[in-house]
Amino acid sequence: MSKNDFNRSYDLADRLSEGAMSTEEASLNLLARLIAAGRGGRSEIDALIAAEMKTLGCEDESFDYDPAAVPLVAEFAAEQPGGQQIERCLVGRLSGHTDGTGRSLILFAHPDPEPHREAPAWQADPFTARIAEGRMTGWGVADDLAGIAVMIRSVALLKAAGLSPAAPLALVSAPSKSHRRGIAAALHRGLDADAAVYLHPAESGKGLDEIKAFAPGQIEFQVTVEGRPPETNEPAHTAFAHLGVNPFAEAMAVVAALQGLDAERGERVNHPLLKEAVGRSTNLMITHCDYGSTGGSPRIGPSCRLTAAMSLVPGEDLDAARAEIARAVERSGQTSPWLRDHPPLIDWLAGVSAAETDRDSDLYRLVAGTLSSAGARPQVNPLHTSSDIRNPVVQKAIPTVGYGPLCGGLTMAGGHDEWVDVADYLRTIAVTARIVAAWCGLELAG
């Protein structure tokens, strides 16, 4: 039977939606087993994922890698991942036998939940899946075991209908937490496709009403201002303060210079999605000040350190943005003779460029249309910084979007009893199967 014959004989959308419901038990069982595997750590989660990929008939192209050895593209990091074992990225490929009408696709998600911790306390064992009030609860269920399960079960749904993708489809379980850079490693190793879909429940709590198609960039940095304590052996410096240089007071000139840059960029840098969402396209905020100590004698500390972050929009170059920050810090010396003679020191902590998938692209229109036909009201969330959608876009210009089921109680955000909505999870499986079918084309499973 040809693809056209199949589409004339069946309503694919209805068939897959019905299939998702009829295979509900298997889909929930896989998610529950992934949660339970977390008790034994990543090796048990990986073993379960690998077994499921094998059942689907995937060619195994998995590999081990050192996160610190993965080249950074339009990105920098002062600290490489430390104390980690060599990581494993699982890649299962369905080759397809395309006749030229289908296009290749990558589905990816991350298998590494947050490290388990006792607080805040959960209502029940976090590694035993619970379903109550339409929600499944379990450690890592929303971040991102649900994405892994959707990836696998969407292909299983097609297989159950006797179908396979006609064009190449890659399923990628890519470690992500703590700079593990799994998807970046896979791309560097040669993974490529016409498009990619990142399967991850929306941290915003909007479920399938949200599409990740925009990821702001960000530069994190520190500025250290040196001071000079007064020359005295007295334990308290208060009486001698005018004879020293208080680095906290001098750091205020740096704060003013950075605030000036923030105001200038707020007028100059514009992106319509961000402007519409929050009324502004970029910000520079000071997040921490490290100076002095509490208790003991009052003394002038030797230095003051400011920690800050600045957001970027697509099209901004990381090096050019860093240069803007450096010039602003240098300008602080114009108002302070001390800073002119003792320039502040900048430490660049981390930086990622912004990424965006055009809303007029074939991929975005397909995903948005499929979600809409499934009852969602999809809109782009332009506020999720450093999303993994940026890696395929930045590294290989692969259009990439992300979506996932409704979730809440995220451990990564300090919550507890992390959950995904069961109906939305099943709906996401059906939606993903439809997207694979439309993008890759279909052929009868061999």
VMD Tcl script that draws the C-alpha trace (Angstrom):
set ca {
  {0.00 0.00 0.00}
  {1.43 3.41 -0.92}
  {1.39 6.42 1.37}
  {-1.33 8.06 -0.77}
  {-3.46 4.90 -0.66}
  {-3.08 4.83 3.11}
  {-4.08 8.46 3.52}
  {-7.14 7.97 1.31}
  {-8.25 4.98 3.37}
  {-7.75 6.33 6.87}
  {-7.89 9.58 8.79}
  {-4.38 9.46 10.18}
  {-4.96 12.03 12.92}
  {-7.96 10.19 14.32}
  {-6.26 6.83 13.96}
  {-3.21 7.96 15.91}
  {-5.24 9.72 18.59}
  {-7.31 6.58 19.07}
  {-4.14 4.52 19.07}
  {-2.63 6.69 21.78}
  {-5.64 6.05 23.96}
  {-5.78 2.33 23.18}
  {-2.10 1.96 24.07}
  {-2.48 4.13 27.17}
  {-1.43 1.34 29.50}
  {1.82 0.71 27.62}
  {2.63 4.42 27.49}
  {2.00 4.96 31.20}
  {3.90 1.78 32.00}
  {7.00 3.02 30.16}
  {6.93 6.34 31.99}
  {6.49 4.56 35.34}
  {9.42 2.24 34.55}
  {11.63 5.20 33.68}
  {10.78 6.79 37.03}
  {11.56 3.54 38.86}
  {14.84 3.14 36.97}
  {15.95 6.48 38.37}
  {16.42 4.85 41.76}
  {19.40 2.99 40.28}
  {20.80 6.05 38.52}
  {21.47 6.96 34.92}
  {22.84 3.55 33.94}
  {19.47 1.91 34.63}
  {17.57 4.67 32.81}
  {19.92 4.33 29.82}
  {19.53 0.54 29.78}
  {15.74 0.86 29.63}
  {15.87 3.47 26.85}
  {18.33 1.38 24.81}
  {16.09 -1.68 25.12}
  {13.06 0.31 23.93}
  {14.98 1.67 20.94}
  {16.01 -1.87 20.03}
  {12.39 -3.02 20.21}
  {11.49 -0.28 17.74}
  {14.06 -1.69 15.33}
  {16.44 1.25 15.60}
  {20.02 0.99 14.41}
  {22.21 1.67 17.45}
  {24.58 4.62 16.95}
  {25.11 5.39 20.64}
  {28.46 6.70 21.83}
  {30.43 7.74 24.91}
  {31.90 11.22 25.21}
  {33.65 13.62 27.57}
  {31.47 16.73 28.07}
  {34.56 18.88 28.61}
  {35.87 17.86 25.17}
  {32.76 18.92 23.25}
  {33.60 22.02 21.17}
  {31.59 25.10 22.14}
  {29.89 26.81 19.20}
  {28.77 30.42 19.78}
  {29.14 29.68 23.48}
  {31.77 29.90 26.22}
  {32.18 28.58 29.75}
  {34.86 29.42 32.30}
  {34.29 26.16 34.13}
  {34.17 22.87 32.29}
  {32.03 20.05 33.73}
  {33.92 18.65 36.67}
  {33.74 15.46 38.67}
  {31.66 13.68 36.04}
  {32.10 10.26 34.56}
  {32.27 9.89 30.81}
  {28.73 10.40 29.54}
  {26.73 8.25 27.12}
  {24.47 9.63 24.40}
  {21.94 7.12 23.06}
  {21.16 7.41 19.36}
  {18.68 5.11 17.65}
  {18.18 5.56 13.92}
  {15.39 4.45 11.61}
  {16.89 4.72 8.14}
  {13.73 4.87 6.05}
  {13.64 4.38 2.30}
  {12.50 7.81 1.21}
  {11.32 8.42 -2.33}
  {12.35 12.03 -2.02}
  {9.09 13.38 -0.63}
  {9.91 12.89 3.05}
  {12.40 14.88 5.10}
  {14.75 13.71 7.84}
  {14.04 14.52 11.47}
  {15.69 14.37 14.90}
  {13.61 13.76 18.03}
  {15.58 14.41 21.22}
  {15.07 14.64 24.96}
  {17.30 14.34 28.01}
  {17.40 11.31 30.35}
  {19.09 12.93 33.34}
  {16.74 14.30 36.02}
  {17.96 16.51 38.83}
  {20.13 14.67 41.38}
  {17.91 13.21 44.09}
  {17.72 15.17 47.33}
  {15.59 14.72 50.43}
  {14.27 18.28 50.71}
  {11.70 19.50 50.05}
  {9.95 16.34 51.17}
  {7.66 14.46 48.80}
  {4.31 13.03 49.83}
  {5.37 9.52 48.79}
  {8.32 7.56 47.41}
  {9.57 9.70 44.49}
  {10.72 6.65 42.51}
  {7.32 4.97 42.53}
  {4.99 6.50 39.96}
  {1.63 7.61 41.32}
  {-1.46 8.62 39.35}
  {-4.01 10.79 41.09}
  {-6.35 13.52 39.86}
  {-5.21 12.96 36.30}
  {-1.52 13.45 37.05}
  {1.45 11.09 37.18}
  {3.97 12.02 39.86}
  {7.57 10.83 40.07}
  {11.17 12.00 40.25}
  {12.18 13.54 36.92}
  {8.85 12.75 35.28}
  {8.64 16.27 33.79}
  {12.36 16.93 33.47}
  {12.65 15.09 31.17}
  {11.53 11.46 31.43}
  {8.19 12.38 29.86}
  {10.06 13.69 26.81}
  {12.00 10.42 26.53}
  {8.77 8.41 26.80}
  {6.97 10.56 24.21}
  {9.86 10.11 21.79}
  {9.73 6.32 22.08}
  {5.98 5.88 22.28}
  {5.26 8.13 19.28}
  {7.30 5.81 17.05}
  {5.74 2.77 18.74}
  {2.34 4.22 17.88}
  {3.25 4.39 14.19}
  {4.64 0.86 14.34}
  {1.41 -0.38 15.94}
  {-0.46 1.05 12.93}
  {1.86 -0.91 10.63}
  {3.77 2.20 9.55}
  {7.33 3.50 9.57}
  {8.87 6.88 8.73}
  {9.85 6.96 5.06}
  {12.73 9.40 5.63}
  {15.52 9.00 8.20}
  {14.46 9.53 11.81}
  {16.92 9.76 14.71}
  {15.85 9.26 18.34}
  {18.39 10.88 20.67}
  {18.58 10.55 24.44}
  {21.04 13.35 25.14}
  {22.31 14.16 28.66}
  {21.81 17.84 29.41}
  {22.04 18.71 33.10}
  {25.16 20.38 34.53}
  {26.63 21.21 31.11}
  {26.63 17.59 29.93}
  {26.14 18.84 26.33}
  {24.71 15.62 24.93}
  {22.92 17.02 21.90}
  {25.91 19.24 21.11}
  {28.15 16.16 21.25}
  {25.87 14.24 18.89}
  {25.79 17.12 16.40}
  {29.55 17.50 16.55}
  {29.88 13.78 15.92}
  {27.88 14.06 12.70}
  {24.19 13.97 13.60}
  {22.27 15.98 11.00}
  {18.73 16.33 9.65}
  {16.32 18.67 7.94}
  {14.69 19.56 11.27}
  {14.70 18.69 14.97}
  {12.08 18.53 17.73}
  {13.00 18.83 21.41}
  {10.48 16.97 23.55}
  {10.26 18.55 27.00}
  {7.27 19.65 29.11}
  {6.99 23.43 29.27}
  {8.57 24.81 32.45}
  {6.11 27.70 32.20}
  {3.21 25.37 33.00}
  {1.44 26.10 29.70}
  {1.71 22.58 28.31}
  {0.98 22.20 24.60}
  {-0.09 25.85 24.43}
  {3.63 26.66 24.30}
  {6.16 26.09 21.53}
  {9.85 26.64 22.18}
  {11.04 28.34 19.00}
  {13.08 31.12 20.57}
  {15.87 30.99 23.14}
  {17.38 34.26 24.42}
  {21.14 34.26 24.84}
  {22.89 35.25 28.03}
  {26.30 36.34 29.29}
  {27.16 35.79 32.94}
  {30.14 37.64 34.38}
  {31.79 38.99 37.53}
  {33.51 42.30 38.16}
  {36.03 42.55 41.01}
  {36.97 45.94 42.42}
  {40.04 46.13 44.62}
  {40.18 48.44 47.64}
  {42.78 49.52 50.18}
  {42.37 49.06 53.93}
  {43.73 51.89 56.11}
  {47.19 51.39 57.55}
  {46.42 50.56 61.16}
  {46.70 47.70 63.58}
  {43.42 48.65 65.22}
  {40.79 45.92 64.78}
  {38.09 48.45 63.82}
  {38.52 50.68 60.78}
  {35.69 53.12 61.39}
  {37.86 55.94 62.73}
  {40.35 55.46 59.89}
  {37.87 54.88 57.04}
  {38.79 58.12 55.25}
  {42.40 56.90 55.01}
  {41.45 53.78 53.08}
  {39.59 53.03 49.87}
  {36.33 51.19 50.33}
  {35.89 48.85 47.34}
  {32.14 48.70 47.92}
  {31.85 52.46 47.40}
  {34.07 52.25 44.32}
  {31.98 49.39 42.96}
  {29.00 51.75 42.84}
  {30.68 53.50 39.88}
  {30.76 50.14 38.11}
  {27.09 49.58 38.98}
  {26.23 52.99 37.50}
  {28.17 52.21 34.31}
  {26.42 48.87 33.91}
  {23.05 50.49 34.54}
  {23.90 52.98 31.81}
  {24.65 50.14 29.40}
  {21.39 48.45 30.40}
  {19.40 51.60 29.66}
  {21.17 52.16 26.33}
  {20.64 48.57 25.19}
  {17.02 48.73 26.31}
  {16.47 51.48 23.73}
  {18.71 50.08 20.98}
  {18.16 46.29 21.05}
  {14.71 45.17 19.98}
  {12.96 41.92 19.14}
  {9.19 41.90 18.54}
  {8.49 38.66 20.44}
  {10.24 39.84 23.60}
  {8.82 43.33 23.28}
  {5.31 41.93 23.08}
  {5.85 39.47 25.94}
  {7.51 41.68 28.56}
  {7.79 45.15 27.03}
  {11.57 44.98 26.63}
  {14.02 42.91 24.60}
  {17.17 42.83 26.73}
  {18.24 43.38 30.33}
  {21.42 43.60 32.33}
  {20.93 42.75 35.99}
  {23.30 42.55 38.93}
  {22.49 39.35 40.77}
  {24.94 39.29 43.68}
  {27.41 41.43 45.60}
  {30.14 39.80 47.65}
  {31.69 42.21 50.15}
  {32.73 42.25 53.76}
  {31.60 39.99 56.55}
  {29.01 39.97 59.29}
  {30.03 40.03 62.94}
  {33.45 40.93 64.31}
  {35.06 44.35 64.10}
  {33.95 46.75 61.33}
  {36.64 46.71 58.71}
  {37.15 47.76 55.09}
  {37.33 44.60 53.00}
  {40.10 44.12 50.44}
  {37.74 43.76 47.46}
  {34.13 43.80 46.28}
  {32.80 41.41 43.65}
  {29.68 41.95 41.57}
  {27.98 39.10 39.70}
  {25.77 40.03 36.77}
  {24.00 38.68 33.68}
  {23.00 40.26 30.38}
  {20.48 38.82 27.93}
  {20.96 38.70 24.15}
  {18.62 38.49 21.17}
  {19.13 36.48 17.96}
  {21.74 38.05 15.71}
  {23.90 39.43 18.50}
  {27.50 38.26 18.51}
  {28.87 36.99 21.83}
  {32.26 38.67 21.43}
  {30.68 41.97 20.46}
  {28.35 41.81 23.47}
  {31.27 41.05 25.79}
  {33.09 44.06 24.35}
  {30.08 46.26 25.21}
  {30.27 45.12 28.83}
  {34.03 45.64 28.97}
  {33.71 49.19 27.63}
  {31.03 50.00 30.19}
  {33.21 48.76 33.05}
  {36.13 50.75 31.65}
  {33.97 53.88 31.61}
  {33.57 53.63 35.38}
  {37.15 54.90 35.59}
  {36.01 58.21 34.13}
  {34.19 59.05 37.35}
  {36.64 57.44 39.79}
  {40.36 58.24 39.92}
  {40.88 55.06 41.96}
  {39.28 52.88 39.29}
  {41.23 54.68 36.58}
  {44.47 53.66 38.30}
  {43.15 50.30 39.54}
  {40.92 48.96 36.72}
  {38.24 46.45 37.76}
  {38.84 42.85 36.73}
  {36.17 41.08 34.63}
  {35.76 37.30 34.82}
  {33.60 35.84 32.06}
  {31.66 32.95 33.61}
  {29.45 31.64 30.82}
  {27.76 32.73 27.65}
  {25.39 31.35 25.05}
  {24.12 33.00 21.90}
  {20.42 33.37 21.17}
  {18.59 31.17 18.67}
  {15.29 31.33 16.83}
  {13.28 29.21 14.41}
  {11.26 31.26 11.96}
  {7.53 31.08 12.57}
  {7.07 31.00 8.80}
  {9.27 27.90 8.48}
  {7.77 24.59 7.38}
  {8.63 23.01 10.73}
  {7.03 25.66 12.88}
  {3.87 25.78 10.77}
  {3.56 21.99 10.86}
  {4.03 21.79 14.64}
  {1.75 24.74 15.39}
  {-0.93 23.42 13.05}
  {-0.77 19.91 14.50}
  {-0.99 21.20 18.06}
  {-3.91 23.44 17.13}
  {-5.79 20.56 15.53}
  {-5.27 18.61 18.77}
  {-7.06 21.33 20.74}
  {-4.07 23.40 21.90}
  {-3.58 27.14 21.37}
  {0.17 27.21 20.68}
  {2.22 30.37 21.08}
  {5.98 30.94 21.18}
  {7.53 31.38 24.60}
  {10.40 33.84 24.00}
  {11.61 33.87 27.62}
  {13.19 30.45 28.17}
  {16.91 31.25 28.19}
  {19.50 28.78 26.89}
  {17.01 26.11 25.85}
  {18.53 23.07 24.15}
  {16.67 24.05 20.96}
  {19.58 26.42 20.37}
  {22.14 23.69 19.74}
  {20.88 22.35 16.38}
  {20.05 25.90 15.25}
  {23.42 27.41 16.16}
  {25.64 24.45 15.32}
  {24.11 23.32 12.03}
  {21.33 25.76 11.13}
  {18.77 22.98 11.71}
  {15.32 24.47 12.38}
  {14.30 23.27 15.84}
  {11.26 23.63 18.07}
  {10.27 22.18 21.41}
  {7.00 21.27 23.12}
  {5.63 18.90 25.73}
  {2.73 18.06 28.04}
  {1.42 20.08 30.95}
  {3.56 19.69 34.08}
  {4.23 21.16 37.50}
  {6.08 20.82 40.80}
  {9.41 20.94 39.00}
  {12.28 19.80 41.18}
  {14.69 22.07 39.29}
  {12.61 25.07 40.38}
  {12.55 24.00 44.03}
  {9.21 22.21 43.82}
  {8.23 18.74 44.95}
  {5.96 15.94 43.80}
  {6.85 16.71 40.18}
  {4.05 15.70 37.80}
  {2.81 15.55 34.22}
  {-0.80 15.61 33.13}
  {-1.74 12.10 31.94}
  {-4.19 13.18 29.22}
  {-1.74 15.76 27.91}
  {1.08 13.20 27.92}
  {-1.00 10.82 25.78}
  {-2.03 13.69 23.53}
  {1.64 14.65 23.06}
  {2.44 11.10 21.92}
  {-0.28 11.26 19.25}
  {0.76 14.77 18.17}
  {4.40 13.71 17.82}
  {3.46 10.66 15.77}
  {1.47 12.91 13.44}
  {4.38 15.33 13.10}
  {6.77 12.49 12.28}
  {4.30 11.15 9.71}
  {3.80 14.53 8.05}
  {7.47 15.52 8.04}
  {9.14 12.22 7.21}
  {6.40 10.62 5.16}
  {5.17 7.07 5.74}
  {5.75 3.61 4.43}
  {4.44 0.23 5.49}
  {6.53 -1.23 8.30}
  {8.69 -4.12 7.16}
}
mol new
graphics top color blue
foreach p $ca { graphics top sphere $p radius 0.5 }
foreach p [lrange $ca 0 end-1] q [lrange $ca 1 end] { graphics top cylinder $p $q radius 0.2 }
display resetview
